[in-house]
Amino acid sequence: MFSVLSSRRIAATVAGAALLSLTAACGGSGNAALCTEAQKLFTDYASTASASAGDLNKFNEANQKFSADLKALAGKADGDLASALNDFSTTWGKLKIDPKDPAGAATVAQDMAKSSQEATAKLGKACSS
């Protein structure tokens, strides 16, 4: 059976993958400062999401804050980087687990994982060019 913890693990895994992608890509980018700022957002989110174990409301709040932070950072960027950050913001903005229907988290997490893979590739590319 799918558990709420699985959705948290998926979120943390995706954030970690994006962070690794950014770490590898940030070197020579003209967007290096913004990519570094994005790295910090992903690191902070991973810590906050992990700390919210057992409290779906805090987990949902962490997702919404992360989404808002990514959107704000996208507002400072342009081109592919802005687009990638907005994609991540949208993805995390949709990650809401209903405490009354934790089984529904499976569908939400699957959709989020797919969208995040696409956004991770886009973000890595934007930070490496």
Buried (B, 14 or more C-beta within 10 A) or exposed (E): EBEBEBBBBBBBEBBEBBBBBBBEBBEEBEBEEBBBBBBEBBBBBBEBBBEBEEEBEBBBEBBBBBBEBBBEBBEEBEEBBBBBBBBBBBBBBEBBBEEEEBEBBBEBBEEBBEBBBEBBBBBBBBBBE
